Amino acid sequence: MVKLKELLARTKNSDLILQGSVIKAILLLAIPIVINNFIQTMYNLTDSFWLGKLGSNHQAAITLVSPIQNIVVNFGQGITVAGSILIAQYVGAGDRKNGKQMVAQIFACSMIFSVLCSLLCFFFTPSIIRWLEADGEVFDFSVLYLRIVILDMPFLFLINLFTAVNQAQGDTVKPMLLNLSGIILNMILDPLFLMTFKWGIAGAAAATLIAKIPCAVIAYIHLRNKENPFRISFKGFKFDKTKLKTIVKIGLPTAVGGSTMQFGFLLMSKNVLEYGDLAVAAYGIGNRINGIISMPSNAAGSAVATIVGQNLGAGNIKRAENAYKTARKMIVIFLFCGGMILSSSPVSTTIVRIFSSDKQVITWAAEFLSIMAFCCFTNGIHDTTKGLFQGSGHTLILMFIDAARLWVFRFATIYAGREWLGMDVECIWYSVVVSNAISALILWVLYKMRVWKRNSVKIA
């Protein structure tokens, strides 16, 4: 009975994505993704909240090292992103046999990668933090936090694979529930380790690591469940050169683009560090809140990628484009209205005060948040169009745009603000919104040129 219900639910979702109401399909996929993204962001927000009670140096440390962790995560996610695109096409084509084989290939690749990266990062952490020119307590806290939290990579990648496989099938609810259980555990462990056991920043890292372990175990059990049509199967497993080439073709640009972008974030943190530890703390708070603001557009982009992937697998190009245009319109209107509210000074200041009591940090972070919120509607254009290109397998284009967003547009804006306009730390804030807007414009122009329809990826 359970197996029948699960299969019917998956069929219903797939039918809706391929034939039903486009708006309903977008909402069905996007709403759980928004909640899931919020839950994942709560890991860092929970750490920031409790570390804020210990002092600005603790917050500066977590802000400094987060991009390092994200470089590894984003590179590895190239594997799971490729898998999600390909599995979605197998779902649309009704090819379960090859879809199941693809899941096994992705699992093997992601586990090997995550274990190796965790070990390398653990040993090279002091050198990396020293290169960022951190010193004193910020250096000590950064090394301690990163060495512990980087050990969660294998568990995180397994959770990400679980999310990718389910999302490709049109099921975004199970990943949401899995991550919800993880953040609840993290929210319990954080105050316990930090305030009761007095473990400091090591407690925050340990809470994040421990909270992911049971979630990873549940994810693995589900991915091995025989009732899951796209499960991990090791029967007769061997690396498939054709499938690996397809994964590399789609995943490598995503990996390089994502990690390059995160490396740019790392250099951004180094730029902010020139203005002092308080500026780093403000930048970190603003970025984390901006992550919440961006969740609806990220979710819309993920929904578009899934719908486009399934419909291209089914040969329905017109419906794929219609889903993109509908999602783009919905999210731009939503973000514009929400951004106008959040950009007001009283609202932004009130939100920032949750994470810091330092007056200078509050002033800078509130200013940063107001600027980002006012322009956040451009994220809706960027993310939905990115989902269109991602779902059609044009990840090489996205790699160049992601790299340019940080390395060209953002740093050029910082330089212009400092050298030509005489700005202080606010040039950092404006560089974020300017680079995002330019990238969104480029993606929209490429869409109008019909680039996404040319040489769309074919499932192997």
C-alpha positions in Angstrom: 0.0 0.0 0.0 2.8 2.4 0.9 4.6 1.6 -2.3 1.4 2.3 -4.4 0.8 5.6 -2.6 4.4 6.8 -3.2 4.3 5.8 -6.9 1.0 7.5 -7.4 2.3 10.7 -5.7 5.4 10.7 -8.0 3.2 10.1 -11.1 0.9 12.9 -10.1 3.8 15.4 -9.7 5.3 14.4 -13.0 1.9 14.6 -14.8 1.5 18.1 -13.3 4.9 19.2 -14.4 4.4 17.8 -17.9 0.8 18.5 -18.6 -1.0 20.3 -15.7 -1.2 24.0 -14.6 2.2 25.7 -15.0 1.5 28.0 -12.0 0.5 25.1 -9.8 3.6 23.1 -10.8 5.8 26.1 -10.0 4.2 26.6 -6.6 4.2 22.9 -5.9 8.0 22.7 -6.4 9.0 26.2 -5.3 7.2 26.6 -1.9 8.9 23.5 -0.3 12.2 24.6 -1.8 11.8 28.0 -0.2 11.2 26.4 3.2 14.0 24.0 2.6 16.5 26.8 1.7 15.4 28.7 4.8 16.0 25.7 6.9 19.5 25.2 5.5 20.2 28.9 6.0 19.1 28.6 9.6 22.2 26.4 10.3 24.4 29.5 9.8 21.9 32.0 11.2 21.6 29.9 14.4 25.4 29.9 14.7 25.5 33.7 14.1 22.8 34.4 16.6 24.5 32.5 19.5 28.0 33.6 18.4 26.8 37.2 18.4 26.3 36.8 22.1 30.0 35.9 22.5 31.4 38.9 20.6 32.1 40.4 17.1 35.3 38.4 16.7 33.4 35.2 16.7 31.0 36.5 14.0 34.0 37.9 12.0 35.6 34.4 12.1 32.5 32.6 10.8 32.1 35.2 8.1 35.7 34.8 7.0 35.7 31.0 6.7 32.2 30.5 5.3 33.3 31.2 1.7 36.1 28.6 2.1 33.6 25.9 3.0 31.3 27.1 0.2 34.1 26.8 -2.4 34.3 23.0 -1.6 30.5 22.6 -1.4 29.9 24.4 -4.6 32.5 22.5 -6.5 31.1 19.2 -5.3 27.5 20.4 -6.0 28.4 20.4 -9.7 28.1 16.6 -9.5 24.6 16.7 -7.9 23.4 19.6 -10.1 24.3 17.6 -13.2 22.6 14.6 -11.7 19.4 16.5 -11.0 19.3 17.8 -14.6 19.9 14.4 -16.1 17.6 12.5 -13.8 14.8 15.0 -14.5 15.2 14.3 -18.2 15.1 10.5 -17.5 11.9 11.1 -15.5 10.3 13.1 -18.4 11.4 10.3 -20.8 10.1 7.6 -18.5 13.5 5.8 -18.5 13.9 4.4 -15.0 16.7 2.0 -15.7 19.2 4.6 -16.9 18.0 7.0 -14.2 18.7 4.5 -11.5 22.2 3.9 -12.9 22.8 7.6 -13.0 22.0 7.9 -9.3 24.6 5.3 -8.5 27.3 7.0 -10.6 26.6 10.4 -8.9 26.7 8.8 -5.4 30.1 7.2 -6.0 31.6 10.4 -7.4 30.2 12.7 -4.7 31.3 10.5 -1.8 34.9 10.1 -3.1 35.1 13.9 -3.7 33.7 14.9 -0.3 36.0 12.6 1.7 39.1 13.8 -0.1 38.2 17.4 0.2 37.4 17.1 3.9 40.8 15.7 4.7 42.7 18.2 2.5 40.9 21.2 4.0 41.4 20.0 7.5 45.2 19.8 7.1 45.5 23.1 5.1 43.1 25.2 7.2 45.8 27.2 9.1 47.6 28.1 5.8 44.4 29.2 4.2 43.4 31.4 7.1 46.9 32.9 7.3 46.7 33.8 3.6 43.5 35.7 4.3 45.7 37.8 6.7 43.5 37.2 9.8 45.3 37.4 13.1 44.7 37.3 16.8 41.5 35.8 18.0 39.9 35.9 14.6 42.6 33.6 13.2 42.3 31.2 16.1 38.5 31.1 16.0 38.5 30.7 12.2 40.9 27.7 12.2 39.0 26.0 15.0 35.6 26.5 13.4 36.5 25.5 9.9 38.5 22.4 10.9 35.4 21.0 12.7 32.7 22.0 10.3 34.5 20.9 7.2 34.2 17.3 8.4 30.5 17.4 7.6 31.1 17.3 3.8 30.3 13.6 3.2 27.1 13.9 5.2 26.1 17.2 3.4 26.8 15.7 0.0 24.6 12.7 0.8 21.8 15.0 1.9 22.3 17.1 -1.3 22.1 13.9 -3.5 18.8 13.0 -1.7 17.5 16.5 -2.5 18.6 16.3 -6.1 17.0 12.9 -6.8 13.7 13.8 -5.2 13.5 17.2 -6.8 14.2 15.8 -10.2 11.1 13.6 -9.7 9.1 16.6 -8.7 9.1 15.9 -4.9 10.4 18.8 -2.9 8.6 18.0 0.3 10.8 15.1 1.5 14.0 17.2 1.3 12.3 20.0 3.2 11.2 17.6 6.0 14.6 16.0 6.2 16.4 19.4 6.6 13.8 20.6 9.1 14.7 17.7 11.4 18.4 18.7 11.1 17.9 22.4 11.9 15.7 21.5 14.9 18.5 19.3 16.3 21.0 22.1 15.5 18.9 24.7 17.3 18.9 22.5 20.4 22.6 21.7 20.3 23.8 25.3 19.6 22.8 26.8 23.0 23.6 23.6 24.8 27.2 23.5 23.5 27.8 27.3 23.5 26.1 28.4 26.6 25.8 25.4 28.9 29.0 23.5 28.0 30.9 26.8 27.2 32.6 25.3 24.1 32.5 28.6 22.3 32.9 28.6 18.5 33.9 25.0 18.6 30.4 24.2 20.0 28.7 26.0 17.1 30.8 23.9 14.6 30.2 20.7 16.4 26.4 21.4 16.6 26.3 21.9 12.8 28.3 18.7 12.2 26.4 16.5 14.6 23.0 17.7 13.3 23.8 16.5 9.8 24.7 13.0 10.7 21.2 11.5 11.4 19.9 13.4 8.3 22.5 11.8 6.1 21.7 8.3 7.5 18.0 8.8 6.7 18.8 10.1 3.3 21.0 7.0 2.5 18.3 4.6 3.7 15.7 6.3 1.5 18.0 6.4 -1.5 18.5 2.6 -1.0 14.8 1.9 -0.6 13.5 -0.5 -3.2 10.2 1.4 -3.4 12.1 4.4 -4.8 12.2 4.1 -8.6 15.4 6.1 -8.8 17.3 4.6 -6.0 21.0 3.8 -5.5 21.7 0.3 -6.7 25.1 -1.3 -6.5 24.1 -4.5 -8.3 26.6 -5.0 -11.1 27.9 -1.4 -10.4 30.8 -0.1 -12.4 31.7 3.3 -13.5 30.0 4.1 -16.9 32.3 6.2 -19.1 29.4 7.6 -21.1 27.4 8.7 -18.1 30.5 10.1 -16.4 31.3 12.1 -19.5 27.8 13.6 -19.4 28.1 14.3 -15.7 31.4 16.1 -16.3 30.1 18.0 -19.4 27.3 19.5 -17.3 28.7 19.3 -13.8 32.2 20.6 -14.4 31.1 24.1 -15.6 28.7 24.3 -12.6 31.5 23.2 -10.3 34.1 25.6 -11.7 31.6 28.5 -11.9 30.3 27.9 -8.3 33.7 27.5 -6.7 35.1 30.4 -8.7 32.3 32.5 -7.5 32.8 31.4 -3.9 36.5 32.1 -4.2 35.5 35.6 -5.3 33.4 35.8 -2.1 36.5 34.8 -0.2 38.4 37.7 -1.7 35.4 39.9 -1.0 35.8 39.0 2.7 39.5 39.9 2.4 38.5 43.3 0.9 36.0 43.9 3.7 38.6 42.9 6.3 40.6 46.1 5.3 37.9 48.1 7.0 38.2 46.1 10.3 36.5 43.2 12.1 33.3 45.2 12.7 32.9 45.7 8.9 33.4 41.9 8.4 30.7 41.2 11.0 28.3 43.6 9.3 29.0 42.2 5.9 28.4 38.7 7.2 25.1 39.6 8.8 23.9 41.5 5.7 24.8 38.5 3.5 23.0 36.0 5.6 19.8 38.1 5.7 20.1 38.6 2.0 20.3 34.9 1.6 16.8 34.7 3.1 15.5 37.4 0.8 16.9 35.6 -2.2 15.3 32.3 -1.2 12.1 32.7 -3.2 14.1 33.5 -6.4 16.5 30.6 -5.8 13.5 28.3 -5.3 11.8 29.6 -8.5 15.0 29.0 -10.4 15.2 25.4 -9.0 11.6 24.8 -9.9 12.2 26.1 -13.5 15.3 23.8 -13.9 13.2 20.8 -12.9 10.2 21.7 -15.1 12.5 22.5 -18.0 14.5 19.3 -17.6 11.4 17.0 -17.5 9.7 18.8 -20.4 12.8 18.7 -22.5 13.1 15.0 -21.7 9.5 14.6 -22.9 10.2 16.8 -26.0 7.9 19.6 -25.0 10.1 22.8 -25.6 7.1 25.2 -25.7 5.9 24.2 -22.3 9.4 24.5 -20.8 9.7 28.1 -22.1 6.2 29.0 -20.8 7.1 27.7 -17.3 10.2 30.0 -17.3 8.3 33.1 -18.4 5.5 32.5 -15.8 8.0 31.9 -13.0 10.0 35.0 -13.9 7.0 37.2 -13.8 5.7 35.8 -10.5 9.0 36.2 -8.7 9.9 39.6 -10.0 6.6 41.1 -8.8 6.9 39.3 -5.4 10.5 40.5 -4.8 9.8 44.1 -5.9 7.0 44.4 -3.4 8.9 42.7 -0.6 12.1 44.6 -1.3 10.3 47.9 -0.9 9.3 47.0 2.6 12.6 45.5 3.7 14.6 48.4 2.3 13.1 51.0 4.7 15.6 51.9 7.5 13.4 51.1 10.5 12.7 47.6 9.2 16.3 46.8 8.2 17.7 48.1 11.4 15.2 46.1 13.5 16.1 42.9 11.6 19.9 43.5 12.0 19.6 44.1 15.8 18.6 40.4 16.1 22.2 39.4 15.3 24.3 42.1 16.9 24.3 44.7 19.7 27.3 46.6 18.4 26.1 50.1 17.2 28.6 50.3 14.3 27.8 46.8 13.1 24.1 47.5 13.2 24.6 50.8 11.2 26.7 49.2 8.5 24.6 46.0 8.2 21.3 47.9 8.1 22.7 50.1 5.3 23.9 47.0 3.4 20.5 45.2 3.8 18.5 48.3 2.7 20.5 48.6 -0.5 20.3 44.9 -1.3 16.5 44.7 -0.6 15.8 47.6 -2.8 17.4 45.9 -5.8 16.5 42.3 -5.0 13.9 42.0 -7.8 16.9 41.6 -10.3 17.7 38.3 -8.5 14.3 37.0 -9.7 15.4 37.6 -13.4 18.8 36.1 -12.7 17.7 33.0 -10.9 14.8 32.0 -13.1 16.8 32.5 -16.3 19.6 30.6 -14.7 17.2 27.8 -14.1 16.2 27.8 -17.7 19.8 27.4 -18.9 20.5 24.9 -16.2 17.5 22.7 -17.0 18.5 22.7 -20.7 22.1 21.8 -19.8 23.8 25.1 -20.8 26.0 25.2 -17.7 29.1 26.4 -19.5 27.4 29.7 -20.2 26.4 29.9 -16.5 30.0 29.3 -15.5 31.3 32.3 -17.4 28.5 34.5 -16.1 29.0 33.4 -12.5 32.7 34.1 -12.8 32.2 37.5 -14.4 29.7 38.5 -11.7 32.3 38.3 -9.0 35.7 38.7 -10.8 34.7 41.5 -13.3 31.5 43.3 -12.3 31.8 43.2 -8.5 35.5 44.0 -8.2 35.3 46.7 -10.9 32.4 48.3 -9.0 34.5 48.3 -5.8 37.5 49.9 -7.6 35.3 52.5 -9.2 33.6 53.3 -5.9 36.9 53.7 -4.1 39.1 55.4 -6.7 36.6 57.5 -8.7 33.7 58.2 -6.3 35.7 58.3 -3.0 33.4 55.8 -1.2 34.3 54.1 2.0 32.9 50.6 3.0 29.6 51.4 1.2 31.4 50.6 -2.1 31.3 46.9 -1.0 27.5 47.1 -0.5 26.9 48.7 -4.0 29.2 46.2 -5.7 26.8 43.4 -4.7 23.7 44.9 -6.3 25.4 46.3 -9.4 27.1 42.9 -10.2 23.8 41.0 -9.7 21.9 43.4 -11.9 24.4 43.2 -14.8 24.5 39.4 -14.7 20.7 39.3 -14.7 20.6 41.6 -17.8 23.2 39.4 -19.6 21.2 36.2 -18.9 18.0 37.9 -20.1 19.6 39.0 -23.4 20.9 35.5 -24.0 17.4 34.2 -23.4 16.0 36.6 -26.0 18.7 35.4 -28.4 17.3 31.8 -27.9 20.7 30.5 -26.9 19.1 28.0 -24.5 17.4 26.1 -27.3 20.6 25.5 -29.1 22.4 22.2 -28.5 20.4 21.3 -25.4 21.9 18.4 -23.5 20.8 14.9 -24.4 20.5 12.2 -21.8 23.0 9.4 -22.1 
